[in-house]
Amino acid sequence: MAPQFPDEHSDSGNFERQEDDFREAVSDSADAKYSAEAGRYHLYVSLACPWAHRSLIVRNLCALQDAVSFSVVDPIRDDRGWAFREGAGYGPDPFNGFQFLSEAYHATDPDFQGRVTVPVLWDRKTSTIVNNSEDDICEMFATVFSPLGSADSPLFPESLHAEQEELSEFIYEKINNGVYRAGFASKQDAYEKAVTQLFDALDTLEKRVATREFLLADHPVETDWRLFCTLIRFDAVYHGHFKCNVRRIIDYPNLWRHTRTLYALPGIADTVNFDHIKRHYYVTHDDINPTGIVPVGPHLDL
């Protein structure tokens, strides 16, 4: 069968994720092209997508709910991409009347040919996409947007910069993107290599959090949240759907405790929607799950 994203696969069967196309920055300078202003920016997310989920979590942690609005796309993505449809928890695009998120991409770049992804930070003033990189968006929310909200603890502590950058990259390569490299692999060798690296990394982090509550500090930093967005989805979709079935996260007592600790923090549970998560993966990836049947379980005691 053809791979899920043919343009993002190598001849050896490896999934090679496309680069983000829009990487403009919001500035704290009032005369910048994109200046940090309350009410100017809108965040388009999917509650199913871990990348978009992290940007929504950071928005909430930085208390930017009144400064940056957001809306949710339908969890079912077909060959037309992410859509705005009527339904519980999502609906029409509130500003532009877009039916599909691709319209925002083409409004910004009429020649755009890549895959349309979430999250998207949209500028109402110029009617363009500012940025579609979750890494950039999270850092901007925690820095240049910070005067518009408040944060109890720094998500990017300057004293931990080098160590945090290294650990975040490790988590992205081996775990965040690792589950996709396993799930979207189109050849056995590529799949087995990705799964081996994934569980080696999980084993490493299980030991790391055995003697500490959080990954780097006495409070969760952005690195904890990038791990959380994969762990919270792991047993529900990645374990079965992506064949990452060596172990479940509940089989890792320390990582499971870490996941539950983060889930219990104020405002986080409201960002986790297992209905969207499961319907997106099991229905959208019809090459992996051709029946489109969405499993009832697992029951996760969070």
VOVEX-390813 format. One record per residue (C-alpha): residue number from 1; x, y, z. Coordinates in nm, 4 decimals, m for minus. Last residue first. Layout:
BEGIN
<pt nr="NUM" east="X" north="Y" up="Z"/>
...
***
This chain:
BEGIN
<pt nr="302" east="m0.6066" north="0.9524" up="3.5002"/>
<pt nr="301" east="m0.7437" north="0.5997" up="3.5098"/>
<pt nr="300" east="m0.7128" north="0.5092" up="3.1437"/>
<pt nr="299" east="m0.9746" north="0.2731" up="3.0023"/>
<pt nr="298" east="m0.8416" north="0.1465" up="2.6727"/>
<pt nr="297" east="m1.0737" north="0.1222" up="2.5050"/>
<pt nr="296" east="m1.3738" north="0.1527" up="2.2734"/>
<pt nr="295" east="m1.1696" north="0.1061" up="1.9564"/>
<pt nr="294" east="m1.2547" north="0.3231" up="1.6529"/>
<pt nr="293" east="m1.3402" north="0.1184" up="1.3443"/>
<pt nr="292" east="m1.2271" north="0.2861" up="1.0226"/>
<pt nr="291" east="m1.2155" north="m0.0523" up="0.8519"/>
<pt nr="290" east="m0.8991" north="0.0421" up="0.6593"/>
<pt nr="289" east="m0.6890" north="0.1047" up="0.9745"/>
<pt nr="288" east="m0.3327" north="0.1717" up="0.8507"/>
<pt nr="287" east="m0.4259" north="0.2915" up="0.4997"/>
<pt nr="286" east="m0.7367" north="0.4513" up="0.6487"/>
<pt nr="285" east="m0.5340" north="0.6873" up="0.8641"/>
<pt nr="284" east="m0.8172" north="0.9374" up="0.9130"/>
<pt nr="283" east="m1.0572" north="0.7066" up="1.0953"/>
<pt nr="282" east="m0.8317" north="0.5469" up="1.3583"/>
<pt nr="281" east="m0.6068" north="0.8477" up="1.4120"/>
<pt nr="280" east="m0.8628" north="1.1264" up="1.4122"/>
<pt nr="279" east="m1.1376" north="0.9332" up="1.5857"/>
<pt nr="278" east="m0.9045" north="0.8346" up="1.8687"/>
<pt nr="277" east="m0.7704" north="1.1812" up="1.9404"/>
<pt nr="276" east="m1.0986" north="1.3663" up="1.8934"/>
<pt nr="275" east="m1.2792" north="1.1327" up="2.1354"/>
<pt nr="274" east="m0.9786" north="1.1317" up="2.3663"/>
<pt nr="273" east="m1.0018" north="1.5076" up="2.4195"/>
<pt nr="272" east="m0.7248" north="1.6448" up="2.6417"/>
<pt nr="271" east="m0.7232" north="2.0272" up="2.6654"/>
<pt nr="270" east="m0.9760" north="2.0340" up="2.9515"/>
<pt nr="269" east="m0.7518" north="1.8002" up="3.1526"/>
<pt nr="268" east="m0.4777" north="2.0656" up="3.1466"/>
<pt nr="267" east="m0.6530" north="2.3650" up="3.3030"/>
<pt nr="266" east="m0.5176" north="2.3199" up="3.6545"/>
<pt nr="265" east="m0.2551" north="2.0439" up="3.6938"/>
<pt nr="264" east="m0.3944" north="1.6895" up="3.7142"/>
<pt nr="263" east="m0.2759" north="1.5909" up="3.3657"/>
<pt nr="262" east="0.0805" north="1.6860" up="3.4586"/>
<pt nr="261" east="0.0823" north="1.4565" up="3.7625"/>
<pt nr="260" east="m0.0893" north="1.1792" up="3.5665"/>
<pt nr="259" east="0.1788" north="1.1831" up="3.2971"/>
<pt nr="258" east="0.4641" north="1.1873" up="3.5497"/>
<pt nr="257" east="0.3068" north="0.8969" up="3.7399"/>
<pt nr="256" east="0.2806" north="0.7033" up="3.4141"/>
<pt nr="255" east="0.6430" north="0.7880" up="3.3335"/>
<pt nr="254" east="0.7488" north="0.6567" up="3.6738"/>
<pt nr="253" east="0.5415" north="0.3385" up="3.6688"/>
<pt nr="252" east="0.6296" north="0.2441" up="3.3085"/>
<pt nr="251" east="0.3814" north="m0.0326" up="3.2253"/>
<pt nr="250" east="0.1077" north="0.2339" up="3.2220"/>
<pt nr="249" east="0.2991" north="0.3812" up="2.9284"/>
<pt nr="248" east="0.2417" north="0.0630" up="2.7330"/>
<pt nr="247" east="0.5192" north="m0.1756" up="2.6323"/>
<pt nr="246" east="0.6580" north="m0.3344" up="2.3159"/>
<pt nr="245" east="0.3419" north="m0.2277" up="2.1358"/>
<pt nr="244" east="0.4366" north="0.0722" up="1.9259"/>
<pt nr="243" east="0.2331" north="m0.0789" up="1.6418"/>
<pt nr="242" east="0.1109" north="0.2666" up="1.5272"/>
<pt nr="241" east="m0.2575" north="0.1855" up="1.5825"/>
<pt nr="240" east="m0.2017" north="m0.0348" up="1.8849"/>
<pt nr="239" east="0.0468" north="0.1360" up="2.1167"/>
<pt nr="238" east="0.0250" north="0.4713" up="1.9378"/>
<pt nr="237" east="m0.3494" north="0.5168" up="1.9801"/>
<pt nr="236" east="m0.4940" north="0.5012" up="2.3331"/>
<pt nr="235" east="m0.1805" north="0.3786" up="2.5118"/>
<pt nr="234" east="0.0370" north="0.6533" up="2.3686"/>
<pt nr="233" east="m0.1901" north="0.9541" up="2.3453"/>
<pt nr="232" east="m0.1160" north="1.0960" up="2.6930"/>
<pt nr="231" east="0.2513" north="1.0015" up="2.6501"/>
<pt nr="230" east="0.2912" north="1.1982" up="2.3272"/>
<pt nr="229" east="0.1483" north="1.5274" up="2.4539"/>
<pt nr="228" east="0.3215" north="1.4746" up="2.7895"/>
<pt nr="227" east="0.6698" north="1.4655" up="2.6338"/>
<pt nr="226" east="0.6235" north="1.8085" up="2.4747"/>
<pt nr="225" east="0.4761" north="1.9252" up="2.8049"/>
<pt nr="224" east="0.7735" north="1.8170" up="3.0139"/>
<pt nr="223" east="1.0081" north="1.9950" up="2.7706"/>
<pt nr="222" east="0.8116" north="2.3198" up="2.8101"/>
<pt nr="221" east="0.8998" north="2.3294" up="3.1792"/>
<pt nr="220" east="0.7248" north="2.1475" up="3.4608"/>
<pt nr="219" east="0.8249" north="2.2575" up="3.8117"/>
<pt nr="218" east="1.1150" north="2.1645" up="4.0392"/>
<pt nr="217" east="1.3336" north="2.1575" up="3.7307"/>
<pt nr="216" east="1.4527" north="1.9335" up="3.4473"/>
<pt nr="215" east="1.2315" north="1.6342" up="3.3804"/>
<pt nr="214" east="0.9729" north="1.6638" up="3.6560"/>
<pt nr="213" east="0.9006" north="1.4756" up="3.9780"/>
<pt nr="212" east="1.2547" north="1.3537" up="4.0338"/>
<pt nr="211" east="1.4183" north="1.0253" up="4.1364"/>
<pt nr="210" east="1.2493" north="0.7789" up="3.9000"/>
<pt nr="209" east="1.1965" north="1.0563" up="3.6448"/>
<pt nr="208" east="1.5291" north="0.9937" up="3.4723"/>
<pt nr="207" east="1.5017" north="0.6161" up="3.4843"/>
<pt nr="206" east="1.1722" north="0.6201" up="3.2960"/>
<pt nr="205" east="1.3288" north="0.8761" up="3.0615"/>
<pt nr="204" east="1.5970" north="0.6298" up="2.9512"/>
<pt nr="203" east="1.3478" north="0.3450" up="2.9087"/>
<pt nr="202" east="1.1302" north="0.5737" up="2.6967"/>
<pt nr="201" east="1.4316" north="0.6512" up="2.4781"/>
<pt nr="200" east="1.5176" north="0.2825" up="2.4310"/>
<pt nr="199" east="1.1496" north="0.2297" up="2.3567"/>
<pt nr="198" east="1.1469" north="0.4811" up="2.0729"/>
<pt nr="197" east="1.4848" north="0.3795" up="1.9301"/>
<pt nr="196" east="1.3696" north="0.0182" up="1.9013"/>
<pt nr="195" east="1.0380" north="0.1230" up="1.7495"/>
<pt nr="194" east="1.2080" north="0.3389" up="1.4853"/>
<pt nr="193" east="1.4554" north="0.0664" up="1.3865"/>
<pt nr="192" east="1.1779" north="m0.1944" up="1.3693"/>
<pt nr="191" east="0.9609" north="0.0242" up="1.1461"/>
<pt nr="190" east="1.2394" north="0.1101" up="0.9030"/>
<pt nr="189" east="1.3374" north="m0.2550" up="0.8764"/>
<pt nr="188" east="0.9796" north="m0.3652" up="0.8140"/>
<pt nr="187" east="0.9067" north="m0.1205" up="0.5329"/>
<pt nr="186" east="0.6376" north="0.1471" up="0.4951"/>
<pt nr="185" east="0.7064" north="0.3321" up="0.8177"/>
<pt nr="184" east="0.4135" north="0.5588" up="0.9083"/>
<pt nr="183" east="0.3512" north="0.4156" up="1.2544"/>
<pt nr="182" east="0.7150" north="0.3716" up="1.3504"/>
<pt nr="181" east="0.8359" north="0.7075" up="1.2222"/>
<pt nr="180" east="0.5201" north="0.8559" up="1.3709"/>
<pt nr="179" east="0.5934" north="0.7151" up="1.7173"/>
<pt nr="178" east="0.9498" north="0.8448" up="1.6868"/>
<pt nr="177" east="0.8379" north="1.1982" up="1.6033"/>
<pt nr="176" east="0.7421" north="1.2707" up="1.9625"/>
<pt nr="175" east="0.9613" north="0.9910" up="2.1018"/>
<pt nr="174" east="1.3121" north="0.9604" up="1.9525"/>
<pt nr="173" east="1.3549" north="1.2850" up="1.7585"/>
<pt nr="172" east="1.1335" north="1.5126" up="1.9665"/>
<pt nr="171" east="1.2399" north="1.3740" up="2.3031"/>
<pt nr="170" east="1.6109" north="1.4017" up="2.2170"/>
<pt nr="169" east="1.5622" north="1.7560" up="2.0823"/>
<pt nr="168" east="1.3841" north="1.8573" up="2.4013"/>
<pt nr="167" east="1.6630" north="1.7044" up="2.6103"/>
<pt nr="166" east="1.9341" north="1.8995" up="2.4280"/>
<pt nr="165" east="1.7454" north="2.2297" up="2.4353"/>
<pt nr="164" east="1.6647" north="2.1856" up="2.8033"/>
<pt nr="163" east="2.0273" north="2.1169" up="2.8939"/>
<pt nr="162" east="2.1505" north="2.4215" up="2.7018"/>
<pt nr="161" east="1.8836" north="2.6610" up="2.8331"/>
<pt nr="160" east="1.8646" north="2.5442" up="3.1954"/>
<pt nr="159" east="1.9702" north="2.8712" up="3.3606"/>
<pt nr="158" east="1.7564" north="3.0665" up="3.1124"/>
<pt nr="157" east="1.4435" north="2.8863" up="3.2269"/>
<pt nr="156" east="1.2184" north="2.8117" up="2.9248"/>
<pt nr="155" east="0.8734" north="2.7319" up="3.0667"/>
<pt nr="154" east="0.9137" north="2.9867" up="3.3463"/>
<pt nr="153" east="0.6788" north="2.9350" up="3.6426"/>
<pt nr="152" east="0.3509" north="3.0978" up="3.7459"/>
<pt nr="151" east="0.2888" north="3.2504" up="3.4040"/>
<pt nr="150" east="0.0976" north="3.5664" up="3.3280"/>
<pt nr="149" east="m0.0785" north="3.7203" up="3.0326"/>
<pt nr="148" east="m0.0224" north="4.0015" up="2.7825"/>
<pt nr="147" east="0.3270" north="4.0759" up="2.9169"/>
<pt nr="146" east="0.4183" north="3.7120" up="2.8337"/>
<pt nr="145" east="0.3500" north="3.7385" up="2.4600"/>
<pt nr="144" east="0.7159" north="3.8040" up="2.3753"/>
<pt nr="143" east="0.8395" north="3.5150" up="2.5913"/>
<pt nr="142" east="0.6241" north="3.2116" up="2.6780"/>
<pt nr="141" east="0.3795" north="3.2571" up="2.3914"/>
<pt nr="140" east="0.6709" north="3.3142" up="2.1530"/>
<pt nr="139" east="0.8432" north="2.9946" up="2.2692"/>
<pt nr="138" east="0.5269" north="2.7901" up="2.2239"/>
<pt nr="137" east="0.4645" north="2.9345" up="1.8772"/>
<pt nr="136" east="0.8212" north="2.8710" up="1.7627"/>
<pt nr="135" east="0.8187" north="2.5070" up="1.8715"/>
<pt nr="134" east="0.4671" north="2.4536" up="1.7362"/>
<pt nr="133" east="0.5816" north="2.5672" up="1.3933"/>
<pt nr="132" east="0.2994" north="2.7036" up="1.1775"/>
<pt nr="131" east="0.3888" north="3.0737" up="1.1982"/>
<pt nr="130" east="0.2582" north="3.4137" up="1.0964"/>
<pt nr="129" east="m0.0220" north="3.2962" up="0.8721"/>
<pt nr="128" east="m0.1819" north="3.5883" up="0.6933"/>
<pt nr="127" east="m0.4831" north="3.8155" up="0.7177"/>
<pt nr="126" east="m0.2629" north="4.1228" up="0.7836"/>
<pt nr="125" east="m0.4467" north="4.2438" up="1.0961"/>
<pt nr="124" east="m0.6036" north="3.9089" up="1.1867"/>
<pt nr="123" east="m0.2657" north="3.7383" up="1.2187"/>
<pt nr="122" east="m0.2967" north="3.3592" up="1.2277"/>
<pt nr="121" east="m0.0845" north="3.1226" up="1.4384"/>
<pt nr="120" east="m0.1327" north="2.7770" up="1.2879"/>
<pt nr="119" east="m0.1062" north="2.4524" up="1.4807"/>
<pt nr="118" east="m0.1630" north="2.2461" up="1.2738"/>
<pt nr="117" east="m0.0550" north="2.1156" up="0.9342"/>
<pt nr="116" east="m0.1325" north="2.1577" up="0.5642"/>
<pt nr="115" east="0.0958" north="1.9361" up="0.3581"/>
<pt nr="114" east="0.3095" north="2.1179" up="0.1050"/>
<pt nr="113" east="0.2285" north="2.2917" up="m0.2231"/>
<pt nr="112" east="0.1956" north="2.6602" up="m0.1288"/>
<pt nr="111" east="0.1854" north="2.8735" up="m0.4435"/>
<pt nr="110" east="m0.0926" north="3.1065" up="m0.3249"/>
<pt nr="109" east="0.1100" north="3.1790" up="m0.0086"/>
<pt nr="108" east="m0.0746" north="3.3490" up="0.2784"/>
<pt nr="107" east="m0.4263" north="3.3086" up="0.1394"/>
<pt nr="106" east="m0.3152" north="2.9644" up="0.0207"/>
<pt nr="105" east="m0.2265" north="2.8576" up="0.3737"/>
<pt nr="104" east="m0.5433" north="3.0025" up="0.5240"/>
<pt nr="103" east="m0.7479" north="2.8246" up="0.2568"/>
<pt nr="102" east="m0.5723" north="2.5000" up="0.3473"/>
<pt nr="101" east="m0.7455" north="2.5241" up="0.6855"/>
<pt nr="100" east="m1.0661" north="2.4198" up="0.5138"/>
<pt nr="99" east="m1.4134" north="2.5709" up="0.5114"/>
<pt nr="98" east="m1.2762" north="2.9193" up="0.5720"/>
<pt nr="97" east="m1.5323" north="3.1789" up="0.6760"/>
<pt nr="96" east="m1.2572" north="3.4238" up="0.7605"/>
<pt nr="95" east="m1.3028" north="3.5038" up="1.1267"/>
<pt nr="94" east="m1.4881" north="3.2365" up="1.3233"/>
<pt nr="93" east="m1.3986" north="2.9344" up="1.1079"/>
<pt nr="92" east="m1.7097" north="2.7222" up="1.1345"/>
<pt nr="91" east="m1.7467" north="2.4646" up="1.4100"/>
<pt nr="90" east="m1.5653" north="2.2824" up="1.6829"/>
<pt nr="89" east="m1.6342" north="2.1472" up="2.0323"/>
<pt nr="88" east="m1.9491" north="1.9574" up="1.9443"/>
<pt nr="87" east="m2.0097" north="1.9752" up="1.5730"/>
<pt nr="86" east="m2.0303" north="2.1936" up="1.2646"/>
<pt nr="85" east="m1.7347" north="2.1596" up="1.0337"/>
<pt nr="84" east="m1.4060" north="2.3423" up="0.9781"/>
<pt nr="83" east="m1.1756" north="2.1120" up="0.7864"/>
<pt nr="82" east="m0.8177" north="1.9813" up="0.8066"/>
<pt nr="81" east="m0.7084" north="1.8357" up="0.4739"/>
<pt nr="80" east="m0.8885" north="1.7917" up="0.1426"/>
<pt nr="79" east="m0.7822" north="1.4254" up="0.1239"/>
<pt nr="78" east="m0.9687" north="1.3629" up="0.4510"/>
<pt nr="77" east="m0.9017" north="1.4832" up="0.8052"/>
<pt nr="76" east="m1.1470" north="1.3784" up="1.0758"/>
<pt nr="75" east="m1.0706" north="1.5648" up="1.3997"/>
<pt nr="74" east="m1.2722" north="1.8706" up="1.2864"/>
<pt nr="73" east="m1.0748" north="2.1890" up="1.3375"/>
<pt nr="72" east="m1.0628" north="2.3764" up="1.6667"/>
<pt nr="71" east="m1.0600" north="2.7494" up="1.7343"/>
<pt nr="70" east="m0.8351" north="2.9792" up="1.9332"/>
<pt nr="69" east="m0.8231" north="3.3320" up="2.0699"/>
<pt nr="68" east="m0.5000" north="3.4941" up="2.1866"/>
<pt nr="67" east="m0.5100" north="3.7763" up="2.4449"/>
<pt nr="66" east="m0.7965" north="3.6671" up="2.6701"/>
<pt nr="65" east="m0.6801" north="3.3044" up="2.6931"/>
<pt nr="64" east="m0.3167" north="3.4104" up="2.7229"/>
<pt nr="63" east="m0.2711" north="3.2830" up="3.0787"/>
<pt nr="62" east="0.0832" north="3.1579" up="3.0064"/>
<pt nr="61" east="m0.0196" north="2.8058" up="3.1077"/>
<pt nr="60" east="m0.3220" north="2.8319" up="2.8785"/>
<pt nr="59" east="m0.1237" north="2.9323" up="2.5705"/>
<pt nr="58" east="0.1350" north="2.6654" up="2.6612"/>
<pt nr="57" east="m0.1362" north="2.3976" up="2.6673"/>
<pt nr="56" east="m0.2773" north="2.5137" up="2.3321"/>
<pt nr="55" east="0.0679" north="2.5055" up="2.1701"/>
<pt nr="54" east="0.1250" north="2.1558" up="2.3086"/>
<pt nr="53" east="m0.2061" north="2.0313" up="2.1698"/>
<pt nr="52" east="m0.1169" north="2.1604" up="1.8234"/>
<pt nr="51" east="0.1937" north="1.9393" up="1.8158"/>
<pt nr="50" east="0.0073" north="1.6455" up="1.9722"/>
<pt nr="49" east="m0.2693" north="1.6566" up="1.7081"/>
<pt nr="48" east="m0.6112" north="1.5317" up="1.8159"/>
<pt nr="47" east="m0.7320" north="1.8575" up="1.9706"/>
<pt nr="46" east="m0.6653" north="2.0201" up="1.6340"/>
<pt nr="45" east="m0.5559" north="2.3795" up="1.6472"/>
<pt nr="44" east="m0.5953" north="2.7221" up="1.4847"/>
<pt nr="43" east="m0.4567" north="2.9977" up="1.7052"/>
<pt nr="42" east="m0.5744" north="3.3552" up="1.6515"/>
<pt nr="41" east="m0.3708" north="3.6721" up="1.6829"/>
<pt nr="40" east="m0.4607" north="4.0413" up="1.7186"/>
<pt nr="39" east="m0.6691" north="4.0334" up="2.0354"/>
<pt nr="38" east="m0.3889" north="4.1430" up="2.2667"/>
<pt nr="37" east="m0.0911" north="4.2772" up="2.0759"/>
<pt nr="36" east="0.2595" north="4.1364" up="2.0319"/>
<pt nr="35" east="0.3962" north="4.3033" up="1.7207"/>
<pt nr="34" east="0.4090" north="4.1354" up="1.3817"/>
<pt nr="33" east="0.5650" north="4.3715" up="1.1271"/>
<pt nr="32" east="0.7512" north="4.5372" up="1.4131"/>
<pt nr="31" east="0.6710" north="4.8950" up="1.5217"/>
<pt nr="30" east="0.5565" north="4.8061" up="1.8751"/>
<pt nr="29" east="0.8613" north="4.5883" up="1.9418"/>
<pt nr="28" east="0.7809" north="4.2794" up="2.1496"/>
<pt nr="27" east="0.8083" north="4.0747" up="1.8326"/>
<pt nr="26" east="0.6013" north="3.8019" up="1.6701"/>
<pt nr="25" east="0.8211" north="3.5842" up="1.4535"/>
<pt nr="24" east="0.7814" north="3.4542" up="1.0987"/>
<pt nr="23" east="0.8437" north="3.0820" up="1.0472"/>
<pt nr="22" east="0.5901" north="2.9670" up="0.7899"/>
<pt nr="21" east="0.6954" north="2.6620" up="0.5929"/>
<pt nr="20" east="0.7399" north="2.3968" up="0.8621"/>
<pt nr="19" east="0.9747" north="2.1235" up="0.7410"/>
<pt nr="18" east="0.8318" north="1.7990" up="0.6090"/>
<pt nr="17" east="0.8526" north="1.4816" up="0.8178"/>
<pt nr="16" east="1.0690" north="1.2012" up="0.6855"/>
<pt nr="15" east="0.8900" north="0.8656" up="0.7271"/>
<pt nr="14" east="1.1369" north="0.5897" up="0.6467"/>
<pt nr="13" east="1.0540" north="0.3187" up="0.3928"/>
<pt nr="12" east="1.4038" north="0.2794" up="0.2450"/>
<pt nr="11" east="1.3020" north="0.4763" up="m0.0650"/>
<pt nr="10" east="1.2347" north="0.7735" up="0.1610"/>
<pt nr="9" east="0.8910" north="0.8929" up="0.2636"/>
<pt nr="8" east="0.7502" north="1.2424" up="0.3076"/>
<pt nr="7" east="0.6044" north="1.2923" up="m0.0398"/>
<pt nr="6" east="0.4066" north="0.9688" up="m0.0068"/>
<pt nr="5" east="0.2255" north="1.0795" up="0.3128"/>
<pt nr="4" east="0.0310" north="0.7809" up="0.4490"/>
<pt nr="3" east="0.2465" north="0.5336" up="0.2546"/>
<pt nr="2" east="0.1044" north="0.3606" up="m0.0526"/>
<pt nr="1" east="0.0000" north="0.0000" up="0.0000"/>
***
